Amino acid sequence: MNKLTIAAISLSIILGWQSPIWSNGPQPAASAPSEAVKAFSDLFGAEIRKAVGSADPKDDVQLADKLLKAAKDVTSQLELLAIICNKAYDLGLKDPSGYQIAIDAMKFLMDKAPDSKALCMRKIADAYMLRYKQARTPEDKQRFGEEAICLMIDASEAKLRANDCQGALDDAKAAASLAATIKSPSKEDADGLVAELTLRLQLERQVSQLKAKLQASASDAAARQQIVKLLLIELDDPAEAKKFLGTGIDEATSLYVPLAAKKPEELQETAVGELADWYYKLAESAASSNSKENMLGNAREYYELFLKLHKGEDLSKSRAILTIQKIDDAIAKLSVNTRQQWADLLKIADTKYSTGGQWERKDQKIVGTSDSGPGALTIPVATQDSYVLQGTFTVTKGADAHIVLPAGSSVVDLILFGWGGEICALSKINGKFGDQNETAVKTAKFELNKEYSFEARVRVVAKDANIEIALNGKPLIKWQGPTASLSVHDGINLRAEHAFAISPWDSSVTFSSLKLRMLSGTAQPVKISSAADDQSLINTSTSLPPPPPPPPRFRSGRWGRRGG
């Protein structure tokens, strides 16, 4: 064994080294350190030993900062990046002055290695737990505790998406425990997640037992029927259910499960309509409110797709429209203990309530056009709490697309492809326009008639907000600070306080989806002024019937893995 290998093994003991933190595979033996560990040993071994041997934790923090800066130069080497970031995290936690460095190290790793998201978020939550435990004022204790809860819940959902149900449940229980301790408004959310994951874990164990039965006796028709039903209805996983089709399974299930396992865009109109009807009927046999909602939600999605594919103005179209209305009513009447997911904001928007431009509804989409400046359309939903907003849009003329985001006591304008299509930013920050503040990001070449997707994740804790924006699934903007620093771009006028809004600016924009999910607290309906003037922040009575309030705490997405 050469000296380099011995040094690397020694370093791996100091590092507590393991394979990249997102790996679920077996850990490599200590006698066979990877090339990344060897490289780290060469680069930082001496400094690590010196810092570990020092009695002054500030030495650890100084090295953590150095490692984080070095990580930005090795983003193409993910294993080395993971080792560097994890060590920066460990060293940063040695002293309160290094907590932010530790958090930034995990955020950086999460951005560069998305598969690490669940574990990175849990580590960030642990850092906030240290801040929570060491906080000296009740305000700081509450603020850090709320942030830790949100991160634990996000980590739980990320683990669930990675099929780690037990890990997801552990994180959800930790969030629920802390939420109860600090009397957090997120307690209901965390408790609901624990209940859902506990049920899911029970279902997965039932599936495992049924698989064992079928392995012992493939002719066990009862076990085959039960496992298909559990996978299809209770776990909403037709792709897995498809594997167990065979003798004893009814004709309709044998026909539609393979179709449901396909991507929707692969299906023809007739198949889409039949799947919609089939899922609608399946809801009747669902055992839980969650699974019933999933089946109704699946039916709704297929009916909507049918309406897009179907060209005729006939009975089939009318029937699909009316069934969607019945589905919406059925979902609304489900038990209040069901944790809702997304609220469709475009569905409750009214094109009459804008402050400029021309607006029209085309099928399920809303099109806004403004030839001179902005023309904001206020959505009659307001919140001062934490949420996720997702949407898709297409610019057919000009460039700018604006989305107004409530942020605690303030609102801010998210500008996508502003300033000639070259810059995305939040506007305004401390009175500075988007192209002049720290959130400005130069984007890749903007394309007309191309659909873009965005996600805005806004967390509000006391008087501060943390805003994260992603474009087409990739991180774009991050900002954190007092909500008092935020305001809307000049010319964007709203008709209700703390409400969402969308707007073109010297452009024509088609908004094809806009969905809201609460992370904590509630979103409420607001009354919109019908006056055709440009006053902002009006909140008076109107003839517009208030929409139903989005249920509080739209949290997790569906359990299922439909469409491939």
CORLINNOR-V456660 format. One record per pair of residues at least 24 apart in sequence whose ideal C-beta (glycine too) atoms are under 7 Angstrom apart, sorted by the first residue. I is the first residue (numbers start at 0). J is the second residue. D is the distance in Angstrom with one decimal. If there is no record, write none. Layout:
i=I j=J d=D
i=I j=J d=D
This chain:
i=3 j=37 d=6.1
i=4 j=32 d=6.8
i=6 j=40 d=5.2
i=6 j=44 d=6.1
i=7 j=32 d=4.1
i=7 j=36 d=5.2
i=7 j=37 d=4.8
i=7 j=40 d=4.6
i=8 j=32 d=6.1
i=10 j=36 d=6.9
i=10 j=39 d=7.0
i=10 j=40 d=4.4
i=10 j=44 d=5.0
i=10 j=47 d=6.7
i=11 j=36 d=5.7
i=13 j=47 d=5.8
i=13 j=48 d=6.9
i=13 j=51 d=6.0
i=14 j=82 d=6.9
i=14 j=86 d=5.9
i=16 j=82 d=6.9
i=19 j=77 d=6.4
i=19 j=78 d=5.4
i=19 j=81 d=4.2
i=20 j=81 d=5.7
i=20 j=85 d=6.2
i=20 j=115 d=5.5
i=20 j=118 d=4.9
i=21 j=112 d=6.4
i=21 j=114 d=4.1
i=21 j=115 d=3.9
i=21 j=118 d=6.3
i=33 j=78 d=6.3
i=35 j=76 d=6.7
i=35 j=78 d=4.0
i=35 j=79 d=4.2
i=35 j=82 d=5.8
i=36 j=82 d=6.7
i=38 j=79 d=5.8
i=39 j=79 d=6.4
i=39 j=82 d=5.1
i=39 j=83 d=6.8
i=50 j=90 d=6.5
i=56 j=93 d=4.3
i=56 j=94 d=3.8
i=57 j=94 d=6.2
i=57 j=96 d=7.0
i=59 j=90 d=4.2
i=59 j=93 d=3.9
i=59 j=94 d=6.6
i=59 j=97 d=6.8
i=60 j=90 d=6.7
i=60 j=91 d=6.2
i=60 j=93 d=6.5
i=60 j=94 d=5.1
i=60 j=96 d=5.4
i=60 j=97 d=3.5
i=60 j=100 d=6.6
i=62 j=90 d=5.5
i=63 j=87 d=4.6
i=63 j=90 d=3.8
i=63 j=91 d=4.0
i=63 j=97 d=5.3
i=63 j=100 d=4.8
i=63 j=101 d=6.8
i=64 j=100 d=5.4
i=67 j=100 d=5.8
i=67 j=103 d=6.1
i=67 j=104 d=5.1
i=67 j=107 d=6.9
i=70 j=107 d=6.1
i=74 j=111 d=5.0
i=77 j=112 d=5.2
i=80 j=108 d=6.5
i=80 j=111 d=6.1
i=80 j=112 d=6.8
i=81 j=108 d=6.2
i=81 j=112 d=6.6
i=81 j=115 d=6.9
i=84 j=108 d=4.0
i=88 j=122 d=6.1
i=92 j=126 d=6.5
i=92 j=129 d=6.6
i=95 j=133 d=6.3
i=98 j=126 d=5.4
i=98 j=129 d=6.4
i=98 j=130 d=6.0
i=101 j=126 d=5.1
i=102 j=126 d=5.0
i=110 j=474 d=5.2
i=116 j=157 d=4.9
i=117 j=154 d=5.4
i=117 j=157 d=3.7
i=117 j=158 d=4.4
i=117 j=161 d=5.9
i=120 j=150 d=5.3
i=120 j=153 d=5.3
i=120 j=154 d=3.9
i=120 j=157 d=6.1
i=121 j=154 d=4.2
i=121 j=170 d=6.1
i=123 j=150 d=5.4
i=124 j=150 d=3.7
i=124 j=151 d=4.7
i=124 j=154 d=6.2
i=138 j=461 d=6.2
i=141 j=181 d=5.9
i=141 j=461 d=7.0
i=142 j=460 d=4.7
i=142 j=461 d=5.0
i=144 j=177 d=5.9
i=144 j=181 d=4.4
i=144 j=183 d=6.7
i=145 j=183 d=5.9
i=145 j=185 d=7.0
i=145 j=460 d=4.8
i=146 j=460 d=5.7
i=147 j=177 d=6.2
i=148 j=174 d=4.9
i=148 j=177 d=5.5
i=148 j=178 d=5.3
i=148 j=183 d=5.6
i=148 j=185 d=5.0
i=148 j=189 d=6.5
i=149 j=185 d=6.9
i=149 j=385 d=6.6
i=149 j=458 d=5.8
i=149 j=518 d=6.0
i=149 j=519 d=6.9
i=152 j=188 d=6.7
i=152 j=189 d=6.1
i=152 j=192 d=6.2
i=155 j=192 d=6.2
i=156 j=555 d=5.2
i=159 j=196 d=7.0
i=159 j=555 d=6.9
i=164 j=196 d=6.2
i=164 j=199 d=5.6
i=164 j=200 d=5.1
i=164 j=203 d=5.9
i=165 j=200 d=6.5
i=167 j=196 d=5.4
i=168 j=193 d=6.9
i=168 j=196 d=4.2
i=168 j=197 d=6.5
i=168 j=200 d=6.1
i=171 j=196 d=5.5
i=184 j=519 d=5.3
i=184 j=520 d=5.4
i=185 j=519 d=4.4
i=187 j=552 d=6.2
i=188 j=519 d=6.4
i=188 j=552 d=4.1
i=188 j=554 d=5.6
i=191 j=338 d=4.2
i=191 j=554 d=7.0
i=192 j=554 d=6.2
i=192 j=555 d=6.6
i=195 j=289 d=6.3
i=195 j=338 d=6.5
i=195 j=555 d=6.9
i=198 j=287 d=6.7
i=199 j=558 d=6.2
i=202 j=229 d=6.0
i=202 j=233 d=5.3
i=202 j=234 d=5.8
i=205 j=229 d=6.1
i=206 j=230 d=6.5
i=220 j=246 d=6.2
i=220 j=247 d=3.2
i=223 j=247 d=5.2
i=223 j=248 d=6.6
i=224 j=248 d=6.6
i=227 j=252 d=6.5
i=231 j=256 d=6.4
i=232 j=281 d=5.9
i=232 j=284 d=6.4
i=232 j=285 d=5.4
i=232 j=290 d=5.4
i=232 j=294 d=6.4
i=233 j=286 d=6.2
i=233 j=287 d=6.9
i=233 j=290 d=4.8
i=234 j=558 d=5.8
i=234 j=559 d=6.6
i=235 j=293 d=4.6
i=235 j=557 d=5.7
i=235 j=558 d=5.4
i=235 j=559 d=2.7
i=235 j=561 d=6.8
i=236 j=559 d=5.2
i=236 j=560 d=5.3
i=237 j=561 d=5.9
i=238 j=560 d=6.0
i=251 j=277 d=6.6
i=259 j=561 d=6.2
i=261 j=562 d=6.8
i=262 j=562 d=4.4
i=262 j=563 d=5.0
i=263 j=304 d=5.6
i=263 j=562 d=5.9
i=268 j=305 d=6.6
i=268 j=308 d=4.2
i=268 j=309 d=6.0
i=271 j=301 d=5.4
i=271 j=304 d=5.1
i=271 j=305 d=4.8
i=271 j=308 d=6.2
i=272 j=305 d=4.7
i=274 j=301 d=4.8
i=275 j=301 d=3.6
i=275 j=302 d=4.4
i=275 j=305 d=5.8
i=279 j=322 d=6.6
i=288 j=333 d=5.1
i=288 j=334 d=4.7
i=288 j=336 d=6.8
i=288 j=337 d=4.2
i=289 j=337 d=6.0
i=291 j=333 d=6.7
i=292 j=330 d=5.8
i=292 j=333 d=5.8
i=292 j=337 d=5.9
i=293 j=557 d=5.4
i=293 j=559 d=6.3
i=295 j=326 d=5.0
i=295 j=329 d=5.7
i=295 j=330 d=5.6
i=296 j=557 d=6.8
i=297 j=561 d=7.0
i=298 j=326 d=6.0
i=299 j=323 d=5.8
i=299 j=326 d=4.8
i=303 j=363 d=6.8
i=331 j=547 d=6.8
i=338 j=552 d=6.4
i=338 j=554 d=5.3
i=338 j=555 d=6.8
i=339 j=550 d=4.2
i=339 j=553 d=5.0
i=340 j=516 d=6.2
i=340 j=553 d=5.2
i=340 j=555 d=6.9
i=340 j=556 d=6.1
i=341 j=514 d=4.2
i=341 j=515 d=6.7
i=341 j=516 d=5.2
i=341 j=553 d=5.6
i=342 j=514 d=6.7
i=342 j=515 d=4.5
i=342 j=549 d=3.7
i=342 j=553 d=6.3
i=343 j=514 d=6.0
i=344 j=378 d=5.0
i=344 j=380 d=6.1
i=344 j=499 d=6.2
i=344 j=513 d=4.3
i=344 j=514 d=6.8
i=344 j=515 d=5.5
i=345 j=510 d=6.4
i=345 j=512 d=6.5
i=345 j=513 d=4.8
i=347 j=379 d=6.2
i=347 j=380 d=6.9
i=347 j=546 d=4.0
i=348 j=376 d=6.4
i=348 j=378 d=5.2
i=349 j=543 d=6.2
i=350 j=376 d=6.7
i=351 j=529 d=6.7
i=352 j=376 d=6.8
i=352 j=377 d=5.7
i=352 j=494 d=5.8
i=352 j=527 d=4.5
i=352 j=529 d=6.7
i=354 j=492 d=4.3
i=354 j=494 d=6.7
i=354 j=533 d=5.3
i=356 j=503 d=6.1
i=364 j=509 d=5.5
i=364 j=510 d=6.5
i=364 j=511 d=4.7
i=365 j=510 d=5.0
i=366 j=507 d=6.9
i=366 j=509 d=4.8
i=367 j=501 d=6.6
i=367 j=502 d=6.5
i=367 j=503 d=4.6
i=367 j=508 d=5.4
i=368 j=503 d=6.0
i=368 j=507 d=4.2
i=369 j=503 d=4.6
i=369 j=504 d=6.2
i=369 j=505 d=6.4
i=369 j=506 d=6.7
i=370 j=505 d=6.8
i=371 j=505 d=6.8
i=372 j=490 d=5.3
i=372 j=504 d=6.4
i=372 j=505 d=6.8
i=373 j=401 d=6.5
i=373 j=490 d=4.8
i=373 j=491 d=5.3
i=373 j=502 d=4.7
i=373 j=504 d=4.7
i=374 j=502 d=5.9
i=374 j=503 d=6.1
i=375 j=403 d=6.8
i=375 j=491 d=5.2
i=375 j=492 d=6.0
i=375 j=493 d=6.4
i=375 j=500 d=4.7
i=375 j=502 d=4.0
i=376 j=500 d=6.1
i=376 j=501 d=5.4
i=376 j=502 d=6.7
i=377 j=493 d=5.1
i=377 j=494 d=4.2
i=377 j=495 d=5.7
i=377 j=498 d=5.3
i=377 j=500 d=4.8
i=377 j=527 d=5.9
i=378 j=498 d=6.1
i=378 j=499 d=4.2
i=378 j=500 d=6.1
i=379 j=495 d=6.8
i=379 j=498 d=6.9
i=379 j=524 d=5.8
i=379 j=525 d=5.3
i=379 j=527 d=5.2
i=379 j=543 d=7.0
i=379 j=546 d=5.9
i=380 j=498 d=6.4
i=380 j=499 d=5.9
i=380 j=515 d=6.8
i=380 j=522 d=5.3
i=380 j=524 d=6.3
i=380 j=525 d=6.8
i=380 j=549 d=6.3
i=381 j=405 d=6.4
i=381 j=495 d=5.9
i=381 j=496 d=6.5
i=381 j=497 d=4.1
i=381 j=498 d=4.4
i=381 j=522 d=6.9
i=381 j=523 d=5.8
i=381 j=525 d=4.7
i=382 j=497 d=6.3
i=382 j=520 d=6.8
i=382 j=521 d=6.8
i=382 j=522 d=4.1
i=382 j=523 d=7.0
i=383 j=407 d=5.4
i=383 j=408 d=6.5
i=383 j=459 d=6.7
i=383 j=497 d=5.4
i=384 j=459 d=6.0
i=384 j=517 d=6.5
i=384 j=519 d=5.3
i=384 j=520 d=2.6
i=384 j=521 d=6.4
i=385 j=457 d=6.2
i=385 j=458 d=4.5
i=385 j=459 d=5.2
i=385 j=518 d=3.9
i=385 j=519 d=4.6
i=385 j=520 d=6.6
i=386 j=457 d=5.8
i=386 j=515 d=6.0
i=386 j=516 d=6.4
i=386 j=517 d=5.0
i=386 j=518 d=5.6
i=386 j=522 d=6.9
i=387 j=454 d=6.5
i=387 j=456 d=5.1
i=387 j=516 d=4.7
i=387 j=518 d=6.4
i=388 j=455 d=4.5
i=388 j=515 d=5.5
i=389 j=454 d=4.9
i=389 j=514 d=4.9
i=390 j=453 d=5.7
i=390 j=510 d=6.4
i=390 j=512 d=5.6
i=390 j=513 d=4.3
i=390 j=514 d=7.0
i=391 j=450 d=5.7
i=391 j=451 d=6.9
i=391 j=452 d=4.7
i=391 j=511 d=4.8
i=391 j=512 d=4.7
i=392 j=451 d=6.0
i=392 j=508 d=5.5
i=392 j=509 d=6.4
i=392 j=510 d=4.9
i=392 j=511 d=6.7
i=393 j=448 d=6.3
i=393 j=449 d=6.6
i=393 j=450 d=4.8
i=393 j=509 d=4.7
i=393 j=511 d=6.9
i=394 j=447 d=6.0
i=394 j=506 d=5.7
i=394 j=508 d=5.3
i=395 j=447 d=6.4
i=395 j=448 d=5.8
i=395 j=507 d=4.8
i=395 j=509 d=6.4
i=396 j=506 d=5.7
i=396 j=507 d=4.0
i=397 j=503 d=6.9
i=397 j=505 d=4.9
i=397 j=506 d=2.7
i=397 j=507 d=6.5
i=398 j=445 d=5.8
i=398 j=506 d=5.8
i=399 j=503 d=6.5
i=399 j=504 d=3.8
i=399 j=505 d=6.5
i=399 j=506 d=5.0
i=400 j=503 d=6.8
i=400 j=508 d=4.8
i=401 j=491 d=6.5
i=401 j=501 d=6.8
i=401 j=502 d=4.1
i=401 j=504 d=5.9
i=402 j=455 d=6.9
i=402 j=501 d=5.7
i=403 j=487 d=6.1
i=403 j=491 d=6.3
i=403 j=493 d=6.6
i=403 j=499 d=6.1
i=403 j=500 d=3.8
i=404 j=455 d=5.5
i=404 j=457 d=5.9
i=405 j=497 d=4.6
i=405 j=498 d=6.8
i=405 j=499 d=6.5
i=406 j=457 d=5.6
i=406 j=459 d=6.5
i=406 j=464 d=4.3
i=406 j=466 d=6.5
i=406 j=482 d=5.2
i=406 j=485 d=5.3
i=407 j=459 d=4.3
i=407 j=462 d=6.9
i=407 j=464 d=5.4
i=407 j=482 d=3.7
i=408 j=482 d=5.2
i=409 j=482 d=4.5
i=409 j=483 d=6.5
i=409 j=485 d=4.1
i=409 j=486 d=6.4
i=410 j=485 d=6.9
i=410 j=487 d=5.5
i=410 j=497 d=6.6
i=411 j=485 d=4.1
i=411 j=486 d=6.9
i=411 j=487 d=6.5
i=412 j=487 d=4.7
i=412 j=488 d=4.1
i=412 j=491 d=5.4
i=413 j=455 d=6.1
i=413 j=468 d=6.3
i=414 j=488 d=6.7
i=415 j=453 d=6.5
i=415 j=470 d=7.0
i=416 j=442 d=6.5
i=416 j=445 d=4.7
i=420 j=445 d=3.5
i=423 j=470 d=6.8
i=423 j=475 d=5.9
i=423 j=476 d=6.6
i=425 j=466 d=6.6
i=425 j=476 d=6.3
i=425 j=478 d=5.9
i=426 j=488 d=4.2
i=427 j=486 d=5.0
i=427 j=488 d=6.2
i=428 j=478 d=7.0
i=428 j=484 d=5.8
i=428 j=485 d=6.7
i=429 j=484 d=4.9
i=432 j=488 d=6.8
i=433 j=488 d=6.9
i=438 j=476 d=5.0
i=438 j=478 d=5.2
i=440 j=475 d=5.8
i=440 j=476 d=5.9
i=450 j=511 d=6.9
i=458 j=518 d=6.6
i=492 j=533 d=5.3
i=492 j=535 d=3.9
i=493 j=535 d=5.2
i=493 j=536 d=5.8
i=494 j=527 d=4.9
i=494 j=528 d=5.0
i=494 j=537 d=5.0
i=495 j=525 d=4.2
i=495 j=527 d=5.7
i=495 j=537 d=6.8
i=495 j=538 d=5.2
i=496 j=536 d=5.2
i=496 j=538 d=5.7
i=498 j=525 d=5.7
i=515 j=549 d=6.0
i=515 j=553 d=6.8
i=516 j=553 d=3.6
i=516 j=554 d=6.9
i=517 j=549 d=6.9
i=517 j=551 d=5.8
i=517 j=552 d=5.0
i=517 j=553 d=4.9
i=519 j=552 d=6.9
i=520 j=551 d=6.7
i=521 j=551 d=4.1
i=522 j=548 d=6.9
i=522 j=549 d=4.4
i=523 j=548 d=5.3
i=524 j=548 d=5.2
